[in-house]
Amino acid sequence: MSFTAEETAYLLSQPLARIASVSSDGQPDVVPVGFEFDGTYLYVGGIDPSSTRRARNVRGGNNQVALVIDDLVSVDPWTPRFLRVYGTAELIEREGSGSPYFSGRAIMKITPTISWSWNLNAGTSEAHDDDFAPRRTVHQPAA
């Protein structure tokens, strides 16, 4: 399976995520990042992405990462929504992005393995209730 049309629209509408990685000594690290989504993969770049702790963690053999993309539709009533992605990361050289932060340098390419989305239709007539569970998707490797 892959992301639904609703999940894809949400990913394309959000400029900021939080990415978590783990060092070789087991220390977790989480940091806010900009990201791009091409319909299959997520890309995390930056000003000097190859020198970041997350890049060192991946180079060190810990290629499992987690991303959270979230926002608040409203604070009254409290209306959060999110997409959480578990995946595997690799450092690649990528060309063709419209942004210098996501091409022409060693950036992180994330292949989603499992994702959860919740309340992405917030603000519509399909409001959530307390019993609503996140939508879980197991992603298949790209062909």
C-alpha positions as CSV (number, residue, x, y, z in Angstrom):
1,M,0.0,0.0,0.0
2,S,1.0,3.6,-0.2
3,F,-0.2,7.0,1.0
4,T,-3.9,7.8,0.4
5,A,-4.8,10.9,-1.6
6,E,-5.7,12.6,1.7
7,E,-2.3,11.7,3.2
8,T,-0.5,12.8,0.1
9,A,-2.3,16.2,0.0
10,Y,-1.4,16.7,3.7
11,L,2.3,15.8,3.1
12,L,2.4,18.3,0.2
13,S,0.8,21.0,2.3
14,Q,3.2,20.9,5.2
15,P,6.7,22.4,5.2
16,L,8.0,21.1,8.6
17,A,8.5,17.7,10.1
18,R,10.3,16.3,13.1
19,I,12.8,13.5,12.4
20,A,14.1,11.1,15.0
21,S,17.2,9.0,14.6
22,V,19.4,7.0,17.0
23,S,23.2,7.1,17.4
24,S,25.4,4.0,17.6
25,D,25.5,4.3,21.4
26,G,21.7,4.3,21.5
27,Q,21.1,8.0,22.1
28,P,17.9,9.1,20.4
29,D,17.9,12.5,18.7
30,V,14.9,14.5,17.3
31,V,15.0,17.7,15.4
32,P,12.7,19.8,13.3
33,V,13.4,19.7,9.6
34,G,12.1,20.9,6.3
35,F,11.2,18.0,3.9
36,E,10.0,17.3,0.4
37,F,7.7,14.4,-0.7
38,D,7.7,13.1,-4.3
39,G,4.7,10.8,-3.9
40,T,6.8,7.8,-2.8
41,Y,9.8,9.0,-0.8
42,L,10.5,11.8,1.7
43,Y,13.6,13.8,1.5
44,V,15.3,15.8,4.3
45,G,17.9,18.3,3.3
46,G,19.2,21.5,4.9
47,I,22.1,23.9,4.7
48,D,24.8,21.3,5.3
49,P,22.8,18.1,5.6
50,S,25.8,15.7,5.5
51,S,27.3,17.1,8.7
52,T,24.1,16.7,10.8
53,R,23.7,14.2,13.7
54,R,21.0,12.4,11.7
55,A,23.4,11.9,8.8
56,R,26.1,10.6,11.1
57,N,23.6,8.2,12.7
58,V,22.7,6.8,9.2
59,R,26.3,6.6,8.1
60,G,27.0,4.8,11.4
61,G,24.6,2.0,10.4
62,N,21.4,3.1,12.2
63,N,19.2,3.8,9.2
64,Q,15.8,3.5,10.9
65,V,14.1,6.9,11.4
66,A,10.8,8.2,12.4
67,L,9.1,11.4,11.1
68,V,6.1,13.3,12.5
69,I,4.3,15.9,10.4
70,D,1.6,17.6,12.5
71,D,-0.3,20.8,12.9
72,L,-3.2,22.3,14.8
73,V,-6.3,23.2,12.8
74,S,-7.7,25.0,15.8
75,V,-7.0,25.5,19.5
76,D,-10.6,26.1,20.3
77,P,-11.8,23.4,19.9
78,W,-8.5,21.6,20.2
79,T,-8.1,20.0,16.8
80,P,-4.7,18.4,16.1
81,R,-3.9,16.2,13.1
82,F,-0.8,14.2,12.2
83,L,1.0,11.8,10.0
84,R,3.7,9.6,11.6
85,V,6.1,7.7,9.3
86,Y,8.6,5.0,10.2
87,G,11.1,4.3,7.5
88,T,14.7,3.5,6.4
89,A,17.0,6.3,5.5
90,E,19.9,6.5,3.1
91,L,22.2,9.4,2.1
92,I,22.0,10.2,-1.6
93,E,22.9,12.9,-4.1
94,R,19.6,14.2,-5.6
95,E,19.2,16.5,-8.6
96,G,16.1,18.2,-9.9
97,S,14.4,19.6,-6.8
98,G,13.3,23.1,-7.1
99,S,15.0,23.9,-3.8
100,P,18.8,24.2,-3.2
101,Y,18.2,22.6,0.2
102,F,17.0,19.3,-1.4
103,S,19.3,18.8,-4.4
104,G,22.9,19.0,-5.4
105,R,24.2,17.7,-2.1
106,A,24.1,14.6,0.2
107,I,20.5,14.6,1.5
108,M,18.5,11.9,3.3
109,K,16.0,9.8,1.3
110,I,13.5,8.1,3.5
111,T,11.6,5.0,2.3
112,P,8.4,4.7,4.3
113,T,7.8,1.2,5.9
114,I,4.8,2.0,8.2
115,S,2.7,5.1,8.6
116,W,-0.2,6.3,10.8
117,S,-2.4,9.2,10.1
118,W,-5.0,10.8,12.3
119,N,-7.7,13.5,11.8
120,L,-6.4,14.7,8.5
121,N,-10.0,15.7,7.5
122,A,-10.1,18.1,10.5
123,G,-12.1,21.2,9.7
124,T,-14.5,19.3,7.5
125,S,-17.9,17.9,8.4
126,E,-16.2,14.6,9.4
127,A,-15.0,15.7,12.8
128,H,-13.1,13.2,15.0
129,D,-14.4,11.8,18.3
130,D,-12.7,10.2,21.3
131,D,-12.9,6.7,19.9
132,F,-11.2,7.4,16.6
133,A,-8.1,5.4,15.9
134,P,-5.2,6.3,13.6
135,R,-5.2,4.8,10.1
136,R,-2.2,2.4,9.9
137,T,-0.5,1.6,6.5
138,V,2.2,-0.9,5.8
139,H,4.1,0.4,2.8
140,Q,5.4,-1.9,0.1
141,P,8.8,-1.3,-1.4
142,A,8.7,0.6,-4.6
143,A,9.1,-1.6,-7.7
